[in-house]
Amino acid sequence: MVFSHIFIVPYKYITKMWYIVLLLTFIIIAFAIFAMAVKILFKKGGKFPNGHIGSSKHMRQRGITCSVSTDARDRAKKNLDDILKEQELKN
C-alpha cells in the first residue's frame, strides 16, 4: 500500500463533501418534481391525469377493465356449486 497516504482526507473535508452531495441531491429531486408539475401548475385548469384503467377510453375499447371491478363482478357471480345447492333446497 504505497499510495495509501494519498487517500487520507481530513474529517472536516468529508463532512463538507457530504453537505454538498445532500444539497445537490435535494436540488435534483426538487427540479424533477417541478418538471413533472409544470403542466399542472401553469396550464389553466391543469390537473393530474387519471391513471385508473377503468377510466381509460382505449383500455375500454380493448375490453380491459379494472382488476378490482373484475374481481368484484366475479365474486358476485354464482358458481356451479352454489347453483346446485339452491336447486337441492328447492327440491
C-alpha positions, 0 to 999 in steps of 0.5 A: 500500500504505497499510495495509501497516504494519498487517500487520507482526507481530513474529517472536516473535508468529508463532512463538507463533501457530504453537505454538498452531495445532500444539497445537490441531491435535494436540488435534483429531486426538487427540479424533477418534481417541478418538471413533472408539475409544470403542466399542472401548475401553469396550464389553466385548469391543469390537473393530474391525469387519471391513471385508473384503467377503468377510466381509460377510453382505449383500455375500454375499447380493448375490453380491459377493465379494472382488476378490482371491478373484475374481481368484484363482478366475479365474486358476485357471480354464482358458481356451479356449486352454489347453483346446485345447492339452491336447486337441492333446497328447492327440491 
